[in-house]
């Protein structure tokens, strides 16, 4: 389920400075991205560029994205973060995340045409410069049916105390 953006004040800075994040991502070479490890989930073309792993910055990558790294530093309880790129024609099959301890953030950097994320029964299109947060223990699927790559800043952060948690099945 998607979470109300108003519950996460740090989203305002990400949305305000999203073009800095996009420009830093655009400056990376395409071959610096790695294939998403769970290959059975997608038909092709899902790549990531890691910035944070297990709550720690990946310094050799963050050095190329200082503005993005600074913005991520303001996300409370940040666990994982990076750029997620879906090539044109990529479909990610319905799946659920592994941990109810975190919520997932997407800040759209590049999205054209029919690019969307379905979480439970709700579907949202990515809009460059806009962020949303969702509970990835709820079944979700994504697709890029456009002719251009879809790129988001993806981050997992610890679920705030008292926030509603989906009961994993």
Secondary structure, DSSP 8 states (H G I E B T S, - for coil): -EE-GGG-TTHHHHHHTHHHHHHHHHTS-GGG-EE-S-GGGBSS-EEEEEEEETTEE-HHHHTT-HHHHHHHTTSTTEEEEEEEEE-TT-EEEEE--S-TTEEEEEEEEE--SSEEEEETTEEEE--TT-EEEE-TTS-EEEEE-SSS-EEEEEEEEE--TT-------
